[in-house]
Amino acid sequence: MTEEEHIRHAGPLTYRGRAIPQTTTDQRLLDQRGPTDWVHTDPWRVLRIQSEFVEGFGLLSELPSAVSVFGSARVTPDSDHYALGVTVGTRLARAGYATITGGGPGMMEAANKGAQEAGGMSVGLGIELPFEQTLNPYIDVGMTFRYFFVRKTMFVKYAQAFVVLPGGFGTLDELFEAVTLVQTNKVTRFPVVLVGREFWGGLYEWIESRLLENGLISPADTELLQLTDDPDEVVDIIRKSHLDIAQRNGEVPPGVG
C-alpha cells in the first residue's frame, strides 16, 4: 500500500494510519443508525456555541441604547431591595434606555417590571441551570442560553452601562468581569454603578484598603466604580458619561446636554 493510501483528508482535517475513520463524513451524516454520542462531542458543541452567538446577535442587534442591570435572584417581591430594582428599571425606561437583565426572579424581575410598566424595552437573557428557572413575566424580548460566556458577551456588547443592584456570587462575578473589561480597555470606558451604599460600601472600602493600598490597582481604577442610593442619580451618571464620551469624540458640542 502506498503512502498516499495511508492518508485521508476530510476538509481541513488529515488522518493517517490507524486514525483513519472507517466511514466518511457523508456516511455518518446520512446513516441514522448507531449511537448518538456524537451530539455531545466538543466539535458539535462548537456549533451550538456558534448558534447561540448568532441567535443572540440577531435578537439584540436592533435594541435602542441599553443598560445591563445585575442583581440577586433570591430577593423577594416584598423587600426594599426589590422596590429599589423596580424604581431603577422605571427610571431607565423613562430616560429612553432598554433594560437588560439575566431574566430571572428577584432583582432581575424587579428591574424588568419597572422597565416594562414604564413603557420601556425589557430584555431577559436567561441561563440553563441544574434547577428550574424560567424567564420572569415582565420580559418583552428574551432568550435562554446554554453557555455563561455567550450570555456574558451579550450583556457587554449591547449595553452602554452596567448597573449593579444587591446580589450574591453571580452578581459579583458579573460586576468584576465588567470592571476588568473597562479597566483593560477591552470595552469603551462606560459607567459601572453600584446601587446601595449600605450594601456595597464595605466592598468599596475593601478595594481601597486592600487592593489600592497594596498597589494591586491604580488610583484611577477606583473611579471605575460609582456608588449611589438614588435611582435618579443612576440615570444622571450614565447620561453624563455618555455626554463626556460624545464630546471627546466631537459628536456633541461642549456644554450641550
Backbone bond lengths (Angstrom), bond angles and torsions (degrees), N, CA, C in turn:
res aa  C-N    CA-C-N  psi(-1)  N-CA   C-N-CA  omega(-1)  CA-C   N-CA-C  phi
1 M - - - 1.464 - - 1.530 108.33 -
2 T 1.342 116.71 134.20 1.455 120.50 -177.56 1.523 110.22 -75.45
3 E 1.341 114.99 165.25 1.463 120.35 179.19 1.510 111.08 -60.10
4 E 1.378 117.17 -37.28 1.463 120.10 -178.51 1.517 111.41 -63.79
5 E 1.350 117.84 -29.89 1.455 120.57 -178.64 1.521 111.66 -74.63
6 H 1.327 117.66 -13.27 1.457 121.96 177.00 1.522 111.44 -93.16
7 I 1.310 117.44 8.06 1.466 122.13 -179.13 1.520 109.24 -126.02
8 R 1.330 115.78 136.90 1.466 119.22 171.96 1.518 107.84 -130.79
9 H 1.341 115.11 133.95 1.456 121.89 175.34 1.523 108.94 -103.29
10 A 1.305 116.79 129.79 1.466 122.49 177.00 1.517 107.56 -127.09
11 G 1.346 116.59 91.86 1.449 119.78 -173.64 1.519 108.96 62.07
12 P 1.334 118.58 -128.24 1.465 120.66 -179.44 1.525 113.04 -80.95
13 L 1.332 117.89 -2.43 1.460 121.98 -175.70 1.518 110.81 -93.11
14 T 1.335 116.41 147.66 1.456 122.77 176.23 1.524 109.09 -127.16
15 Y 1.342 116.53 128.29 1.458 122.39 177.06 1.523 108.95 -116.69
16 R 1.337 115.61 143.11 1.456 120.48 177.42 1.528 110.40 -131.26
17 G 1.316 115.16 146.34 1.455 121.76 171.96 1.510 113.95 54.13
18 R 1.344 115.14 -127.69 1.463 119.50 -174.72 1.525 113.46 -67.65
19 A 1.338 117.56 -16.23 1.465 120.75 179.51 1.523 113.05 -78.28
20 I 1.337 117.40 -9.98 1.467 119.88 -177.98 1.529 109.29 -65.88
21 P 1.343 118.79 124.74 1.467 121.31 178.92 1.529 111.53 -62.33
22 Q 1.304 115.21 153.29 1.457 120.23 178.80 1.525 112.07 -80.31
23 T 1.344 116.72 -15.01 1.463 120.97 179.30 1.513 109.42 -129.48
24 T 1.320 116.28 163.59 1.459 120.74 177.52 1.521 110.17 -89.88
25 T 1.332 115.75 166.97 1.461 121.06 178.27 1.518 110.96 -59.59
26 D 1.335 118.00 -43.40 1.466 121.07 179.15 1.521 111.65 -63.22
27 Q 1.332 116.39 -38.74 1.461 118.58 178.78 1.522 110.94 -62.27
28 R 1.326 115.99 -42.91 1.466 118.91 -179.70 1.524 111.79 -68.57
29 L 1.334 116.37 -31.20 1.459 120.19 178.43 1.520 111.50 -69.64
30 L 1.334 116.20 -43.69 1.455 121.23 -172.49 1.518 113.52 -87.46
31 D 1.325 118.03 -19.89 1.455 121.34 -179.57 1.516 109.34 -85.86
32 Q 1.322 116.64 114.89 1.463 120.92 -176.82 1.521 112.55 -85.72
33 R 1.316 117.51 -4.67 1.456 120.14 -179.06 1.527 110.62 -82.71
34 G 1.315 115.90 165.53 1.458 120.40 173.60 1.519 112.29 96.97
35 P 1.334 115.93 178.93 1.476 120.86 -175.96 1.521 111.98 -70.57
36 T 1.328 114.30 162.12 1.475 120.28 -179.19 1.526 111.43 -109.26
37 D 1.319 117.55 19.47 1.469 120.07 -179.38 1.521 111.94 -60.73
38 W 1.327 117.20 -24.07 1.459 120.48 -175.99 1.525 112.39 -60.19
39 V 1.338 117.62 -26.22 1.468 118.52 -178.29 1.527 111.65 -72.94
40 H 1.326 117.38 -8.45 1.462 121.08 178.70 1.522 112.33 -109.16
41 T 1.316 118.16 11.35 1.455 121.34 -179.64 1.526 110.84 -82.70
42 D 1.333 116.57 160.72 1.459 121.02 -178.47 1.526 113.49 -60.98
43 P 1.363 119.83 -42.14 1.476 118.20 177.51 1.527 112.46 -58.88
44 W 1.330 116.97 -38.03 1.462 119.00 178.72 1.522 111.11 -69.63
45 R 1.333 117.42 -34.46 1.458 120.69 177.07 1.530 110.60 -62.11
46 V 1.324 116.68 -35.31 1.459 119.81 178.11 1.527 110.20 -58.24
47 L 1.323 117.11 -40.00 1.465 120.32 178.56 1.524 110.67 -67.73
48 R 1.325 117.20 -38.26 1.467 119.50 176.56 1.532 110.23 -62.87
49 I 1.334 115.81 -44.03 1.461 120.04 178.73 1.519 110.39 -60.63
50 Q 1.328 115.96 -45.04 1.467 120.00 178.64 1.519 110.75 -59.89
51 S 1.327 116.65 -42.67 1.466 119.39 -178.62 1.518 111.29 -65.02
52 E 1.342 117.68 -35.03 1.465 119.66 178.05 1.521 111.33 -66.60
53 F 1.324 116.74 -40.84 1.461 119.15 175.91 1.527 110.52 -61.46
54 V 1.328 117.34 -45.60 1.465 120.77 -178.49 1.518 111.02 -62.00
55 E 1.335 116.83 -46.21 1.463 120.27 -179.70 1.525 111.26 -65.16
56 G 1.326 116.62 -41.90 1.465 119.93 179.84 1.514 112.28 -65.02
57 F 1.332 116.93 -45.44 1.463 120.25 178.04 1.524 110.47 -61.54
58 G 1.326 116.40 -41.83 1.461 120.00 -179.81 1.515 112.39 -65.01
59 L 1.337 116.16 -38.69 1.467 120.46 -177.99 1.516 112.15 -68.42
60 L 1.338 116.45 -39.26 1.466 120.87 -167.95 1.521 114.44 -104.13
61 S 1.307 118.50 -6.53 1.469 120.62 -170.96 1.525 113.51 -63.70
62 E 1.319 118.31 -23.39 1.456 120.00 -177.53 1.528 112.55 -106.32
63 L 1.339 116.62 16.99 1.460 119.00 176.36 1.521 110.85 -65.09
64 P 1.322 117.17 149.23 1.476 119.27 168.77 1.524 108.89 -71.54
65 S 1.325 117.69 -177.46 1.458 120.49 175.53 1.527 108.80 -51.78
66 A 1.330 115.80 134.66 1.460 119.70 -171.02 1.518 111.26 -134.15
67 V 1.333 115.25 158.43 1.456 123.43 176.62 1.525 107.72 -128.15
68 S 1.330 116.98 130.31 1.459 121.36 174.89 1.524 108.93 -86.63
69 V 1.323 115.49 127.61 1.463 121.90 -177.87 1.528 108.34 -115.71
70 F 1.338 116.34 122.40 1.453 122.07 -179.43 1.520 110.11 -108.63
71 G 1.331 116.82 152.32 1.456 120.58 177.51 1.512 111.17 173.56
72 S 1.315 116.15 168.86 1.458 122.81 -172.42 1.524 113.23 -68.81
73 A 1.334 115.01 144.38 1.462 121.04 173.44 1.526 111.55 -82.85
74 R 1.329 117.48 -10.15 1.461 121.03 -171.38 1.528 114.00 -93.89
75 V 1.305 116.89 -4.84 1.471 120.16 -179.39 1.524 109.38 -72.19
76 T 1.319 116.93 136.31 1.466 121.45 -178.04 1.530 110.93 -92.07
77 P 1.341 116.73 153.48 1.469 120.39 -176.65 1.521 114.84 -62.22
78 D 1.328 118.19 -17.36 1.466 119.80 -179.37 1.523 113.07 -92.35
79 S 1.340 117.57 7.81 1.462 120.64 -176.03 1.526 111.45 -93.56
80 D 1.332 114.87 160.36 1.464 120.43 176.09 1.528 110.98 -66.26
81 H 1.330 116.55 -34.51 1.462 119.63 178.76 1.533 110.63 -61.85
82 Y 1.338 116.75 -41.23 1.465 120.48 179.11 1.522 110.07 -62.18
83 A 1.314 116.65 -45.16 1.466 120.52 179.14 1.529 110.79 -60.53
84 L 1.330 116.19 -38.30 1.468 120.03 176.62 1.526 110.56 -62.32
85 G 1.342 117.13 -42.60 1.460 120.68 178.78 1.515 112.71 -61.48
86 V 1.335 116.41 -40.83 1.466 120.33 177.87 1.529 110.05 -61.87
87 T 1.312 116.45 -44.10 1.468 120.09 -179.31 1.526 111.26 -63.92
88 V 1.316 117.06 -42.10 1.469 120.24 178.19 1.529 110.68 -60.77
89 G 1.329 117.38 -45.79 1.462 120.39 178.11 1.523 111.67 -60.89
90 T 1.330 116.41 -39.38 1.465 121.22 178.10 1.520 111.64 -62.88
91 R 1.324 116.37 -47.54 1.461 120.74 -178.48 1.529 111.11 -63.60
92 L 1.314 117.18 -41.01 1.462 120.00 178.92 1.523 110.97 -63.09
93 A 1.321 116.35 -42.24 1.464 120.11 179.74 1.524 111.05 -63.89
94 R 1.316 117.10 -43.47 1.468 120.55 -179.59 1.522 111.74 -66.63
95 A 1.334 115.93 -24.36 1.465 119.91 177.76 1.527 112.08 -85.87
96 G 1.328 117.05 -1.86 1.455 120.76 176.13 1.513 115.52 94.88
97 Y 1.343 117.21 11.49 1.462 120.63 -179.58 1.528 110.99 -98.94
98 A 1.325 116.38 141.45 1.453 121.01 166.28 1.524 108.25 -75.12
99 T 1.332 116.51 149.41 1.454 121.72 179.31 1.515 109.24 -110.07
100 I 1.337 116.59 122.17 1.464 122.41 178.63 1.524 108.07 -109.97
101 T 1.325 117.07 125.30 1.465 121.08 175.56 1.528 109.12 -128.46
102 G 1.334 114.47 179.11 1.458 119.87 175.39 1.511 113.56 -75.86
103 G 1.329 116.97 0.40 1.457 120.90 170.81 1.510 116.14 79.94
104 G 1.332 117.93 -1.24 1.450 120.49 -176.38 1.514 113.43 -91.13
105 P 1.334 116.95 -162.71 1.466 121.51 178.76 1.521 111.04 -81.58
106 G 1.322 116.60 -166.22 1.456 121.52 175.29 1.511 113.85 66.54
107 M 1.333 116.34 -133.56 1.460 121.46 -177.20 1.524 111.69 -63.95
108 M 1.328 116.70 -32.25 1.466 119.49 178.07 1.522 110.25 -64.88
109 E 1.313 116.48 -47.34 1.464 120.88 176.94 1.522 111.00 -59.40
110 A 1.329 116.40 -41.55 1.458 120.21 -178.58 1.523 111.17 -60.20
111 A 1.332 117.19 -48.04 1.463 120.36 -179.54 1.523 111.02 -64.72
112 N 1.338 117.34 -41.49 1.464 120.43 177.07 1.522 111.22 -62.88
113 K 1.316 116.63 -40.41 1.469 120.76 179.51 1.519 110.78 -62.38
114 G 1.337 116.22 -48.05 1.459 119.29 179.74 1.512 112.09 -60.72
115 A 1.324 116.77 -41.57 1.460 120.72 -179.77 1.519 111.52 -65.61
116 Q 1.321 116.65 -48.02 1.466 120.11 -176.87 1.522 111.68 -65.73
117 E 1.310 117.69 -43.86 1.463 120.39 -177.49 1.524 111.69 -69.19
118 A 1.337 116.87 -21.57 1.469 120.43 177.15 1.519 111.93 -90.78
119 G 1.333 116.72 4.63 1.457 120.61 176.84 1.511 114.71 86.17
120 G 1.346 118.03 11.06 1.458 121.04 178.73 1.517 111.89 -90.69
121 M 1.324 116.70 170.58 1.453 122.25 176.54 1.527 108.92 -78.46
122 S 1.331 116.40 126.17 1.460 122.54 -177.50 1.518 108.90 -115.83
123 V 1.348 116.09 119.81 1.462 121.84 -173.27 1.524 109.44 -120.22
124 G 1.328 117.28 138.45 1.455 122.28 177.19 1.514 111.15 -127.10
125 L 1.326 116.38 125.56 1.465 122.59 178.09 1.520 107.74 -113.90
126 G 1.326 115.74 94.02 1.455 120.68 -175.73 1.513 112.49 -82.58
127 I 1.338 115.81 174.56 1.456 121.81 179.80 1.526 108.90 -138.03
128 E 1.323 116.77 139.20 1.458 122.20 175.11 1.528 108.90 -69.39
129 L 1.332 116.39 125.26 1.460 122.22 -177.60 1.523 110.10 -127.53
130 P 1.347 117.77 160.38 1.465 120.02 178.75 1.520 112.71 -60.53
131 F 1.335 117.14 -30.12 1.453 121.21 176.76 1.528 108.71 -103.31
132 E 1.300 116.34 152.70 1.466 121.16 -174.82 1.516 111.35 -69.02
133 Q 1.319 116.23 129.11 1.469 120.92 175.37 1.517 107.76 -150.19
134 T 1.318 116.81 107.84 1.453 121.12 -178.31 1.519 109.80 -91.38
135 L 1.325 116.10 164.16 1.454 120.80 175.48 1.525 109.98 -64.65
136 N 1.315 116.53 141.79 1.458 120.04 -178.74 1.532 110.92 -70.39
137 P 1.334 118.40 162.05 1.465 121.26 -172.19 1.525 115.12 -78.64
138 Y 1.321 118.99 2.54 1.464 120.96 -176.35 1.531 112.15 -105.96
139 I 1.315 116.32 31.99 1.464 122.12 -175.39 1.527 109.72 -111.32
140 D 1.337 115.63 129.87 1.464 120.72 175.19 1.523 111.45 -86.59
141 V 1.317 116.52 -38.17 1.458 122.86 -179.44 1.515 107.72 -133.41
142 G 1.327 117.09 127.82 1.451 118.78 -177.05 1.511 113.77 -146.49
143 M 1.328 115.30 160.24 1.456 122.33 177.34 1.516 107.92 -154.73
144 T 1.332 116.17 141.85 1.460 121.37 176.14 1.519 108.87 -109.02
145 F 1.334 116.01 127.21 1.455 122.48 -175.31 1.527 111.14 -101.29
146 R 1.336 115.73 152.70 1.461 121.14 170.64 1.522 111.24 -84.26
147 Y 1.337 116.00 -34.51 1.458 120.92 -168.13 1.529 111.25 -114.31
148 F 1.341 115.79 127.67 1.457 120.82 -179.48 1.528 111.89 -58.90
149 F 1.338 117.40 -42.12 1.467 118.88 -173.56 1.523 112.01 -68.95
150 V 1.342 117.94 -29.97 1.463 119.82 175.18 1.520 109.35 -69.17
151 R 1.306 115.92 -44.31 1.469 120.96 178.81 1.527 111.10 -60.16
152 K 1.339 116.86 -42.88 1.457 120.08 179.75 1.528 111.38 -63.38
153 T 1.318 116.23 -36.29 1.466 119.34 176.81 1.522 110.78 -59.08
154 M 1.327 116.93 -40.27 1.461 120.70 -179.55 1.522 111.29 -67.33
155 F 1.348 116.73 -39.18 1.467 120.17 176.81 1.521 111.03 -57.58
156 V 1.331 115.88 -39.87 1.460 120.49 -175.38 1.521 111.77 -81.76
157 K 1.311 116.41 -46.44 1.470 120.67 -171.28 1.523 112.51 -62.79
158 Y 1.321 117.24 -35.77 1.463 119.26 -171.87 1.521 113.47 -108.48
159 A 1.326 118.04 17.54 1.463 121.45 178.53 1.514 110.62 -116.71
160 Q 1.317 115.36 148.83 1.458 122.10 174.89 1.530 111.79 -105.44
161 A 1.334 116.09 -2.11 1.464 120.88 178.30 1.519 108.09 -165.53
162 F 1.343 115.38 159.77 1.458 122.22 173.82 1.520 108.80 -118.00
163 V 1.319 116.25 130.53 1.461 121.64 174.43 1.524 107.01 -117.22
164 V 1.327 116.14 125.08 1.460 120.89 -173.38 1.524 109.38 -114.23
165 L 1.310 116.33 111.61 1.453 123.77 177.36 1.531 108.65 -92.09
166 P 1.325 118.76 168.76 1.458 120.15 -179.66 1.526 112.51 -53.51
167 G 1.336 115.66 135.48 1.456 120.23 -177.86 1.511 112.15 -166.01
168 G 1.334 115.23 178.66 1.455 121.92 -176.38 1.511 113.03 -104.86
169 F 1.342 116.87 -141.52 1.455 121.75 -174.97 1.523 112.48 -58.79
170 G 1.340 116.70 -43.33 1.462 119.40 -178.92 1.516 111.70 -62.74
171 T 1.324 115.82 -41.15 1.462 120.46 178.71 1.527 110.63 -66.30
172 L 1.340 117.27 -41.29 1.463 120.69 177.56 1.524 111.09 -62.70
173 D 1.325 116.36 -39.48 1.466 120.51 177.52 1.522 110.65 -59.79
174 E 1.330 116.23 -47.32 1.465 120.40 -179.78 1.528 111.35 -66.74
175 L 1.338 116.43 -39.10 1.464 120.79 179.21 1.527 110.99 -60.48
176 F 1.330 117.19 -52.89 1.458 119.28 -173.96 1.526 112.55 -73.45
177 E 1.316 117.10 -28.21 1.470 117.56 173.12 1.526 110.08 -66.49
178 A 1.330 116.45 -42.15 1.468 119.94 179.12 1.527 110.71 -61.89
179 V 1.343 116.80 -46.65 1.464 120.53 -179.11 1.526 110.84 -63.33
180 T 1.331 116.93 -39.81 1.462 120.36 179.16 1.521 111.43 -63.51
181 L 1.321 117.15 -41.08 1.465 120.39 178.69 1.523 111.28 -63.93
182 V 1.336 116.68 -38.83 1.457 119.89 178.32 1.526 110.29 -70.88
183 Q 1.340 116.80 -44.16 1.467 121.33 -178.17 1.529 111.77 -60.02
184 T 1.318 116.84 -39.20 1.467 121.44 -176.66 1.525 112.61 -91.13
185 N 1.336 116.29 6.87 1.466 121.88 178.90 1.524 113.21 60.59
186 K 1.318 116.02 26.75 1.460 119.34 172.67 1.523 110.86 -73.04
187 V 1.312 115.91 -24.75 1.462 121.03 173.03 1.519 107.46 -128.58
188 T 1.335 116.25 157.84 1.455 121.05 176.80 1.522 109.14 -57.94
189 R 1.317 115.52 138.80 1.463 119.03 -178.08 1.535 109.89 -62.53
190 F 1.305 115.12 114.91 1.451 119.01 175.26 1.520 108.51 -140.73
191 P 1.322 117.87 163.97 1.458 120.57 -166.19 1.526 114.38 -70.51
192 V 1.329 114.56 144.36 1.455 123.19 169.26 1.527 105.50 -119.06
193 V 1.323 115.99 111.37 1.466 121.05 -171.45 1.528 109.86 -110.34
194 L 1.330 116.06 121.24 1.459 122.02 174.61 1.522 108.36 -92.15
195 V 1.327 116.81 122.76 1.462 121.14 -176.30 1.527 108.99 -104.94
196 G 1.340 115.87 115.46 1.463 121.57 -178.39 1.509 110.74 117.63
197 R 1.328 116.76 87.74 1.467 120.42 -176.50 1.529 111.52 -63.36
198 E 1.318 117.23 -40.32 1.461 119.61 -179.51 1.524 110.84 -63.50
199 F 1.333 116.63 -39.22 1.459 120.54 -178.34 1.527 111.59 -73.38
200 W 1.337 117.52 -47.03 1.457 121.92 -172.65 1.524 113.77 -94.89
201 G 1.342 117.82 -11.33 1.458 120.02 -174.53 1.520 113.45 -57.93
202 G 1.342 117.87 -41.37 1.456 121.24 179.94 1.521 112.32 -63.03
203 L 1.319 116.90 -39.57 1.459 120.46 177.80 1.514 110.99 -64.76
204 Y 1.325 116.26 -42.28 1.469 120.05 -179.49 1.536 110.26 -64.87
205 E 1.327 116.35 -40.96 1.466 119.82 177.82 1.529 110.92 -64.10
206 W 1.329 117.24 -38.72 1.468 121.07 177.65 1.529 110.71 -63.45
207 I 1.323 117.18 -40.68 1.462 120.71 178.03 1.521 110.39 -59.86
208 E 1.343 115.78 -42.45 1.465 119.36 -179.93 1.532 112.25 -71.55
209 S 1.333 117.27 -41.56 1.464 120.52 -173.57 1.522 113.33 -82.05
210 R 1.320 117.53 -24.07 1.464 119.86 -178.77 1.534 111.71 -107.79
211 L 1.295 117.06 -53.74 1.469 119.30 -175.33 1.524 111.47 -73.59
212 L 1.342 116.24 -50.20 1.465 119.40 -176.67 1.525 111.49 -69.30
213 E 1.325 117.29 -47.08 1.466 120.04 -176.71 1.530 112.40 -65.35
214 N 1.323 117.58 -25.18 1.457 120.85 177.50 1.523 113.05 -94.09
215 G 1.329 116.45 8.81 1.453 120.71 176.78 1.512 114.72 70.44
216 L 1.335 117.41 21.57 1.455 121.05 -178.09 1.520 112.71 -86.72
217 I 1.317 116.23 -15.63 1.465 122.34 170.89 1.523 107.46 -137.07
218 S 1.316 116.31 165.93 1.464 121.39 178.75 1.531 109.68 -88.68
219 P 1.335 117.83 155.85 1.470 119.82 177.82 1.533 112.70 -53.97
220 A 1.326 116.85 -37.74 1.464 120.00 -178.94 1.525 112.08 -66.96
221 D 1.333 117.12 -22.28 1.464 119.64 -177.68 1.520 112.55 -65.78
222 T 1.330 116.90 -29.16 1.467 119.09 178.98 1.520 111.10 -66.50
223 E 1.330 116.32 -22.55 1.460 120.34 -179.85 1.532 112.00 -77.36
224 L 1.329 116.86 -8.02 1.465 119.61 178.02 1.518 111.68 -72.01
225 L 1.338 116.51 -20.29 1.455 121.94 178.98 1.520 109.61 -109.40
226 Q 1.329 116.26 132.17 1.462 120.86 177.73 1.520 109.38 -124.01
227 L 1.330 115.87 133.65 1.459 122.13 -177.10 1.522 110.72 -106.34
228 T 1.317 115.10 142.54 1.464 119.97 175.92 1.521 109.44 -158.94
229 D 1.325 115.51 157.54 1.468 122.01 170.95 1.526 111.16 -106.43
230 D 1.311 116.85 -8.36 1.457 122.45 -168.25 1.530 111.32 -104.56
231 P 1.335 119.02 114.58 1.463 121.06 178.12 1.527 113.49 -57.78
232 D 1.340 117.13 -32.15 1.457 119.43 176.69 1.526 110.91 -66.39
233 E 1.336 116.41 -36.51 1.464 119.95 177.93 1.527 110.67 -68.04
234 V 1.334 117.20 -31.46 1.469 120.24 175.10 1.520 109.90 -54.98
235 V 1.323 115.79 -49.41 1.464 120.69 -179.96 1.523 110.66 -65.06
236 D 1.331 117.22 -41.89 1.465 120.52 179.77 1.527 111.33 -61.12
237 I 1.332 117.42 -41.83 1.465 121.52 179.10 1.521 110.58 -61.75
238 I 1.322 115.88 -44.71 1.468 120.29 -178.76 1.526 110.40 -65.41
239 R 1.327 116.54 -46.80 1.469 120.13 -179.51 1.526 111.88 -61.97
240 K 1.323 116.32 -43.53 1.469 120.02 -179.48 1.527 110.86 -63.67
241 S 1.307 116.35 -41.31 1.463 119.89 179.34 1.515 111.26 -62.25
242 H 1.315 116.82 -43.69 1.462 120.53 -179.62 1.528 110.96 -67.87
243 L 1.332 116.79 -36.39 1.458 120.48 177.56 1.522 110.65 -65.25
244 D 1.340 116.78 -43.19 1.464 120.48 178.67 1.521 111.53 -60.91
245 I 1.332 115.99 -43.51 1.471 120.39 179.38 1.523 110.06 -63.80
246 A 1.335 116.12 -44.07 1.466 119.88 -179.50 1.519 111.45 -62.89
247 Q 1.320 116.48 -40.70 1.465 119.82 179.53 1.520 111.45 -65.44
248 R 1.342 116.55 -40.16 1.461 119.74 178.10 1.520 111.13 -63.84
249 N 1.328 115.58 -31.13 1.468 120.06 179.54 1.526 112.57 -87.54
250 G 1.339 116.72 1.17 1.446 120.55 -179.94 1.510 114.71 75.00
251 E 1.341 116.42 19.77 1.463 119.47 -175.95 1.530 111.88 -90.30
252 V 1.318 117.34 -23.04 1.453 121.43 179.89 1.527 108.19 -133.26
253 P 1.329 118.99 129.39 1.462 119.76 178.69 1.522 111.27 -59.56
254 P 1.322 119.50 143.43 1.467 121.98 178.38 1.524 110.78 -55.36
255 G 1.322 114.89 139.38 1.462 120.83 177.42 1.516 113.59 88.44
256 V 1.347 117.80 -3.03 1.469 120.25 179.43 1.497 108.24 -98.71
257 G 1.325 117.06 136.32 1.444 120.66 176.56 1.518 111.33 130.70
